[in-house]
Amino acid sequence: MKRALFACCLLFSGAALAENPHVEGDAEAGASKAAVCAACHGPQGNSVNPQWPSLAGQHATYVYDQLKAFKSGDRQNAVMMGQVTSLSDQDMRDLAAYYAEQEAKPRTGAEEAVDIAQPLWRAGDGERGMPACSGCHGPAGVGNAGAGYPRLAGQQPEYTAMQLRAYRDGNRGKGVTGQMMQHVAQNLSDEEIEALASYAAGLQPAR
């Protein structure tokens, strides 16, 4: 079973690279449409509220897919579902293109998180059937645009921890990637979730 999950992760990643279409959005048009989004996601997509994610530098494919998920109801959040109601498909593409072009501000992870998070990030835990976080999100936390795996470097750690708990508790997890994250998160303790969220936030991708 564990080997099958590892294989599924690798196979799905390759399939997504081939099947995920390019997001054909207009970043300039997205800039004007993003004015209302700044109230929660911050100027140029750099959130100042730990409860809301930074979108700056996030892959356009991921942002677009999440906006569609909120609009369809596959992902539940009362505020976001209200915001996307009036968005057209092109609006969502334009917003995704805009945020992908913004520069993410770096964050600093907690030093005490390293000992707990780094082994899981780099190598996972074979005994618990957990693949390395870096396998999907990259050694530097920049994710994988083609496969739809999000950037976590520079993200609000509180928000990342909140999402990991949502996966663990079964409150998030639609689709194949969501099920994969549920499987990973269900084996994480609260301490590990907090450490991973802080560690990922502090990763410094090369410019």
Secondary structure, DSSP 8 states (H G I E B T S, - for coil): -HHHHHHHHHHHHHHHHHH-------HHHHHHHTTTTHHHH-GGG--SSTTS---TT--HHHHHHHHHHHHHTSS--HHHHHHHTT--HHHHHHHHHHHHHS--------GGGHHHHHHHHHH-BGGGTB--THHHH-TTS--BTTTTB---TT--HHHHHHHHHHHHTTSS--HHHHHHHHHHHTT--HHHHHHHHHHHHT-----
